[in-house]
């Protein structure tokens, strides 16, 4: 199914504006803009979500390294029962949530 942006004047104008900014002239300029936009979106989408194997590998690595990390950061524990994540958050951010 062909897409005809001429029926959507706003889209047609946006594509023309981008073509001009990109220095594209003559026949095929609108197609070139759309192809570039699709390529950029495809690249963005490829890096957006890792595959299941990468997620599983990261989770396994964190689970394996967790005890070592807790031991390394044990000096931060004030002994009041707060979880390590809360202690780290309190040490990195002030009461307004801004970095210290």
C-alpha positions, 0 to 999 in steps of 0.5 A: 500500500503506497503512502501519499503524504500529499493528503496530509499537508502538515506532513508534506510541509514537514518533509519539505522543511527537512529536505531543505535543511538536509540540503536535498533538492530535486526529484526524490527528495521527499523519499530520501527524507523518509528513508533517512527517518526510517533508518534512524528509527530502525537504528534507535529501535535496535539498541532500545531493547536487548535480547532475552539472552543479554538480559538473562546474562546481566541478571546472572552476573548481578546475582553472582556478584551481589554478595561481593558488592554487599561485602565491599559496601558493608562499611556504609551500613549504619546498623539501622536496618535500612536496605543497602539501596536506601543507604546508597540513595541517601548518600548520593542524593539530598532530601529533594532528590538532587545529587549531593 
